[in-house]
Amino acid sequence: MLTYTEVAERMGISTNAVKTLISEHKLLAIRTDEGIVVPDEALDGDVPVKHLFGVLTLLHDAGYSPEESYGWLTTEDDSLPGTPFQALHENRATEVKRRAQALAF
């Protein structure tokens, strides 16, 4: 898990820009006992994981909280295989988006 400051340094942007990415559902932040943090899996190097924005928007529209979204993204899915986060990192976003979209129904 990364703090806003760590994410900002890694991405080369301000902490306010990190907060904007989070509020626009382009980056995931969750509340933990340590405060609000960004999961490592949400970044691919120094940028948000490709297609994370679309998946987070779908999950938000389905009524998922950031913490529920994180749970869904990190839960093993034998039909993918692996977790949705792993699939996003491996450019298998179509299946992840399809599953996220189905959650709204």
N, C-alpha and C positions, 0 to 999 in steps of 0.2 A: 504494500500500500504506500502511496506517495502523498505528501502534503501538497497543498496548492503551490507553495514556494518551490518545492522540488520539481513539480510539473512545469512551472513557469521557467525555471532554469533549464530543464531538459528541452523544452520547446523553444526557448529563446524569446519568450513573450512575458508580459507583465502578469501579475497575479489577477489583476482586474480582467485581463483578456481570458485567463483560465476560467474565471467565474462566468464570463459571457458565454464561453463555449459550453459550459455546464448548463446554464439557463436556457440555451438554445438546443439542448439535447444532442450536442455534437460530441460531448465527452461525459462520461459517467462519474458521479461522485456519490459516495454513500456515507451515512452516519455510523460511526463505530464508537467504542468506548474511548478511543484516542481522539475523537473529533471527526470532522468531515475530511475524508480522504478519497483519492482517486486510485482505483485498482491498477496495478502494473499492466494487467492484461488489456486495459483500455487504450494503451499506447503501443505503437509499432515504431520503436526507435524514438524519434522526436516529434511524431505526428499521431493523431488519433487513428485507431485501426480503421482501415478502409471499410466503408459501409456501416460503421457503428452508428452514425447519425440516423440512417434509415431504420435500423433495428430499434434504436432507442425511441424513435418517434412512434413506431408501431407498438412497442411495449407501453409507452406513455398513453397512447390512444386506447389501449386495451385496459387501462386503469391500473397499471403496475406502478408501484412506487420505485424510486431508485434502488432501494434495498431488495425489493422483489425482482426487479430487472437483473440485478447482479446475481441473485440466486438462480434465476433462470439461465443466465448466460454461463454460469459455472457448473451447471448440473449436466452430468454425463447423459448423452442421448445415443443409444445404440444404433439408431437409424441414421445418424449423421456420418460416421461414428465420432465419438469424443464429445466435447462440450461445444456449445455455440461459439464461445470465444475462440476455441481452437479452429473451428471451421472458418471464422472470419479471418484469422491470421493466415489461413491456407487458401484464401480467395475462393471459398465455397459459400459465398454470401447468399446466393439464390435460395438454397434450402433453408438457411437460417431465417431469412425474411419470410419465406412461405410459412414456416412454423410460427413465427411471431405474429403474422397476420391472422392466422387461424385462431389465436388466443382471444381475439376480439369477438368471436362468434360462439 
